[in-house]
Amino acid sequence: MKRSKVVYAAIMVATASFWSFAASAEYLRGALTADDSGQFYCEAAKNWCFGLASVQEDAEGKSAPVLVVIRDGNEIARQKVVLADDSDDEVFGWQKTAIWPAWISDPTQNAPFLIGITRTTSVGYSGGGASVSMLSLIRVDPGAMDAKTQRAPSFDVVGMLPIQSSKMIRACFSEQDMLDRQEHCHDVYEFDADIAPIRLGDGEGMDDLPALQYQARASKFPPWADLTKDSTTMPPLEVQDLLAAPDPDCSLDQVLGFDSDARTYQIDIPVDACSTYWVP
């Protein structure tokens, strides 16, 4: 199977928060919740709401996401967004884009802030499947707005990172396999990550946008699961094998700083080593 290329020029991630962070005094992470229509995600005061439309790009039906922005009840922008993982490579499976249900902003909501668009790719295997979600993080600059011309704020993709993945690989092909696997007939790979703004110190990590704490946890079942090996050739599962085991090589805890010159968040992660989780 040909795999789609993943570009990691700049990388970031989040899901519903499941780790504790010390948030930046200037920037906070807040929730975006669906409005009554279910088409837009809004911050608590509903001063800002974000939704997605699409535009057809070619005769073959390929479409691109269009970010729709509502401020104080009025639409102020409808802009095509080139996601950080877009490429010309053929993509197998089904793709869905959605607004990331969180944002990172300062209390005034007048400084540049961060929102995100997730793209989830799902594929089916014989007896299994995979789902991988990537987050394109978008810098929104309200300062670009002009009261006289009603010019919209600017939107720039400043990073991309795998946010969540789940992969199940069929490991039983006979009754003996089922006995050897104690009826646990899938190799399972899981990856989840989260971010929050942090304050590194006076004058640090606040170069236009805050520094971010990035934590990711990877696990696999059985503990010795390996996509490069045939599970049916491995020894039968023992009782101690019936728990998912952490994968320390792909469980990360890093601080991401924003490079105002490159206009991206910079991070170095083991892309090739962890493709097990990030490539469907």
MIPATOR-574873 format. One line per 5 residues: number of its first residue (from 1); their letters; for each residue x, y, z of C-alpha. Coordinates in nm, 3 decimals. Example, Ala and Ser with C-alpha at 12.3 -4.5 7.8 and 13.67 -1.06 7.14 Angstrom:
1> AS> 1.230/-0.450/0.780 ~ 1.367/-0.106/0.714
% end
This chain:
1> MKRSK> 0.000/0.000/0.000 ~ 0.131/0.344/-0.090 ~ 0.141/0.573/0.211 ~ 0.070/0.944/0.198 ~ 0.362/1.171/0.270
6> VVYAA> 0.353/1.359/0.601 ~ 0.528/1.695/0.623 ~ 0.669/1.801/0.960 ~ 0.817/2.146/0.897 ~ 0.652/2.255/1.221
11> IMVAT> 0.453/2.042/1.458 ~ 0.195/2.073/1.735 ~ -0.098/1.886/1.885 ~ -0.397/1.865/2.119 ~ -0.702/1.666/2.222
16> ASFWS> -0.936/1.703/2.519 ~ -0.697/1.783/2.803 ~ -0.599/1.479/3.010 ~ -0.272/1.605/3.164 ~ -0.220/1.895/3.402
21> FAASA> -0.019/2.197/3.289 ~ 0.098/2.524/3.440 ~ -0.063/2.767/3.199 ~ 0.101/3.087/3.079 ~ -0.009/3.399/3.267
26> EYLRG> -0.060/3.574/2.932 ~ -0.214/3.296/2.726 ~ -0.474/3.040/2.829 ~ -0.625/2.739/2.664 ~ -1.003/2.744/2.644
31> ALTAD> -1.272/2.523/2.498 ~ -1.459/2.583/2.174 ~ -1.806/2.431/2.192 ~ -2.060/2.366/1.920 ~ -2.338/2.622/1.879
36> DSGQF> -2.704/2.529/1.846 ~ -2.666/2.469/1.475 ~ -2.371/2.237/1.527 ~ -2.194/2.412/1.239 ~ -1.973/2.647/1.439
41> YCEAA> -1.749/2.613/1.742 ~ -1.747/2.916/1.973 ~ -1.552/3.034/2.275 ~ -1.746/3.084/2.598 ~ -1.855/3.445/2.534
46> KNWCF> -1.936/3.368/2.167 ~ -1.731/3.668/2.056 ~ -1.548/3.432/1.820 ~ -1.693/3.133/1.635 ~ -1.527/2.913/1.373
51> GLASV> -1.671/2.676/1.115 ~ -1.570/2.488/0.802 ~ -1.702/2.487/0.448 ~ -1.533/2.343/0.140 ~ -1.449/2.444/-0.215
56> QEDAE> -1.396/2.209/-0.508 ~ -1.044/2.233/-0.646 ~ -1.051/2.014/-0.958 ~ -1.273/1.815/-1.190 ~ -1.200/1.495/-0.997
61> GKSAP> -1.387/1.629/-0.698 ~ -1.093/1.711/-0.472 ~ -1.195/1.977/-0.222 ~ -1.015/2.213/0.014 ~ -1.134/2.336/0.354
66> VLVVI> -1.264/2.691/0.386 ~ -1.243/2.851/0.730 ~ -1.550/3.058/0.817 ~ -1.505/3.307/1.103 ~ -1.783/3.478/1.296
71> RDGNE> -1.708/3.770/1.528 ~ -1.976/3.929/1.744 ~ -2.243/3.756/1.539 ~ -2.116/3.870/1.199 ~ -1.921/3.675/0.939
76> IARQK> -1.586/3.848/0.893 ~ -1.390/3.593/0.693 ~ -1.436/3.299/0.457 ~ -1.090/3.185/0.356 ~ -0.947/2.874/0.192
81> VVLAD> -0.686/2.710/0.414 ~ -0.396/2.504/0.284 ~ -0.342/2.249/0.560 ~ 0.011/2.160/0.664 ~ -0.025/1.796/0.556
86> DSDDE> -0.152/1.870/0.205 ~ 0.053/1.701/-0.066 ~ 0.016/1.563/-0.416 ~ 0.054/1.205/-0.293 ~ -0.249/0.981/-0.332
91> VFGWQ> -0.433/0.927/-0.005 ~ -0.601/0.593/0.064 ~ -0.905/0.583/0.288 ~ -1.158/0.842/0.401 ~ -1.074/1.192/0.520
96> KTAIW> -1.269/1.429/0.742 ~ -1.179/1.781/0.852 ~ -1.310/1.947/1.166 ~ -1.251/2.246/1.391 ~ -1.021/2.159/1.682
101> PAWIS> -1.244/2.211/1.990 ~ -0.994/2.436/2.171 ~ -0.813/2.764/2.127 ~ -0.517/2.936/2.291 ~ -0.559/3.310/2.347
106> DPTQN> -0.471/3.595/2.579 ~ -0.751/3.734/2.800 ~ -0.800/4.045/2.581 ~ -0.863/3.840/2.265 ~ -0.694/4.123/2.073
111> APFLI> -0.348/3.967/2.043 ~ -0.271/3.687/1.794 ~ -0.422/3.356/1.905 ~ -0.426/2.993/1.797 ~ -0.706/2.777/1.661
116> GITRT> -0.678/2.450/1.472 ~ -0.822/2.225/1.203 ~ -0.799/1.848/1.239 ~ -0.785/1.612/0.943 ~ -0.866/1.250/1.022
121> TSVGY> -0.778/0.974/0.778 ~ -0.946/0.636/0.827 ~ -0.861/0.318/0.641 ~ -0.994/-0.036/0.659 ~ -0.779/-0.347/0.665
126> SGGGA> -0.873/-0.713/0.638 ~ -0.997/-0.772/0.992 ~ -0.878/-0.435/1.125 ~ -0.831/-0.069/1.045 ~ -0.668/0.257/1.141
131> SVSML> -0.761/0.618/1.214 ~ -0.501/0.895/1.229 ~ -0.577/1.259/1.315 ~ -0.340/1.544/1.230 ~ -0.375/1.898/1.364
136> SLIRV> -0.291/2.204/1.158 ~ -0.252/2.492/1.400 ~ -0.355/2.835/1.271 ~ -0.236/3.174/1.395 ~ -0.518/3.429/1.384
141> DPGAM> -0.414/3.794/1.399 ~ -0.706/4.022/1.488 ~ -0.466/4.318/1.456 ~ -0.492/4.286/1.080 ~ -0.854/4.399/1.097
146> DAKTQ> -0.926/4.753/0.980 ~ -1.237/4.924/1.109 ~ -1.270/5.141/0.795 ~ -1.207/4.880/0.527 ~ -1.349/4.589/0.729
151> RAPSF> -1.042/4.391/0.627 ~ -1.048/4.040/0.773 ~ -0.788/3.917/1.022 ~ -0.497/3.718/0.882 ~ -0.477/3.338/0.907
156> DVVGM> -0.149/3.147/0.885 ~ -0.082/2.777/0.938 ~ 0.208/2.769/1.184 ~ 0.244/2.401/1.266 ~ 0.120/2.047/1.231
161> LPIQS> 0.141/1.737/1.445 ~ -0.032/1.400/1.491 ~ -0.297/1.445/1.755 ~ -0.446/1.098/1.793 ~ -0.428/0.759/1.630
166> SKMIR> -0.564/0.410/1.675 ~ -0.461/0.110/1.470 ~ -0.588/-0.251/1.490 ~ -0.410/-0.525/1.298 ~ -0.566/-0.871/1.261
171> ACFSE> -0.355/-1.133/1.436 ~ -0.576/-1.446/1.430 ~ -0.622/-1.656/1.118 ~ -0.715/-1.992/1.268 ~ -0.867/-2.152/1.574
176> QDMLD> -0.517/-2.224/1.703 ~ -0.429/-1.855/1.666 ~ -0.732/-1.768/1.880 ~ -0.618/-2.010/2.150 ~ -0.261/-1.880/2.137
181> RQEHC> -0.385/-1.520/2.161 ~ -0.634/-1.601/2.440 ~ -0.905/-1.459/2.208 ~ -0.735/-1.118/2.195 ~ -0.712/-1.126/1.818
186> HDVYE> -0.572/-0.783/1.732 ~ -0.242/-0.606/1.765 ~ -0.340/-0.258/1.885 ~ -0.143/0.067/1.861 ~ -0.264/0.385/2.033
191> FDADI> -0.131/0.742/2.036 ~ -0.273/1.049/2.216 ~ -0.125/1.394/2.269 ~ -0.208/1.729/2.424 ~ -0.073/2.086/2.437
196> APIRL> -0.112/2.389/2.661 ~ 0.059/2.730/2.680 ~ 0.336/2.764/2.937 ~ 0.546/3.048/3.068 ~ 0.917/2.973/3.055
201> GDGEG> 1.027/3.285/3.240 ~ 1.025/3.662/3.207 ~ 1.055/3.748/2.840 ~ 1.084/3.383/2.733 ~ 0.848/3.191/2.511
206> MDDLP> 0.632/3.495/2.433 ~ 0.772/3.585/2.090 ~ 0.438/3.683/1.932 ~ 0.284/3.352/2.043 ~ 0.338/3.153/2.363
211> ALQYQ> 0.560/2.853/2.415 ~ 0.363/2.530/2.431 ~ 0.404/2.221/2.644 ~ 0.357/1.913/2.426 ~ 0.296/1.572/2.583
216> ARASK> 0.226/1.255/2.389 ~ 0.167/0.900/2.506 ~ 0.199/0.593/2.283 ~ 0.116/0.232/2.369 ~ 0.085/-0.104/2.201
221> FPPWA> -0.073/-0.443/2.266 ~ 0.073/-0.695/2.309 ~ 0.384/-0.533/2.459 ~ 0.601/-0.686/2.186 ~ 0.374/-0.581/1.896
226> DLTKD> 0.572/-0.481/1.588 ~ 0.434/-0.401/1.241 ~ 0.747/-0.544/1.082 ~ 0.684/-0.889/1.230 ~ 0.419/-1.155/1.172
231> STTMP> 0.226/-1.190/1.499 ~ 0.129/-1.547/1.418 ~ 0.496/-1.650/1.443 ~ 0.532/-1.508/1.795 ~ 0.498/-1.718/2.115
236> PLEVQ> 0.149/-1.761/2.267 ~ 0.031/-1.477/2.489 ~ 0.090/-1.514/2.861 ~ -0.117/-1.349/3.136 ~ 0.142/-1.072/3.171
241> DLLAA> 0.101/-0.993/2.800 ~ -0.269/-0.905/2.831 ~ -0.207/-0.536/2.906 ~ -0.115/-0.252/2.674 ~ 0.243/-0.141/2.732
246> PDPDC> 0.377/0.215/2.702 ~ 0.604/0.282/2.408 ~ 0.872/0.514/2.555 ~ 1.032/0.582/2.215 ~ 0.717/0.757/2.093
251> SLDQV> 0.594/0.898/2.427 ~ 0.718/1.257/2.427 ~ 0.732/1.556/2.659 ~ 0.868/1.867/2.490 ~ 0.843/2.244/2.490
256> LGFDS> 0.769/2.413/2.156 ~ 0.880/2.770/2.098 ~ 0.738/2.994/1.828 ~ 0.993/3.123/1.578 ~ 0.863/3.465/1.473
261> DARTY> 1.107/3.483/1.181 ~ 1.014/3.144/1.032 ~ 0.649/3.190/1.142 ~ 0.633/2.834/1.275 ~ 0.662/2.632/1.591
266> QIDIP> 0.987/2.436/1.586 ~ 1.014/2.082/1.716 ~ 1.220/1.773/1.649 ~ 1.038/1.442/1.686 ~ 1.126/1.087/1.571
271> VDACS> 0.910/1.092/1.258 ~ 1.045/0.775/1.096 ~ 1.065/0.576/1.418 ~ 0.704/0.653/1.510 ~ 0.539/0.617/1.170
276> TYWVP> 0.373/0.304/1.315 ~ 0.133/0.543/1.489 ~ 0.118/0.836/1.248 ~ 0.081/0.676/0.905 ~ -0.252/0.497/0.845
% end
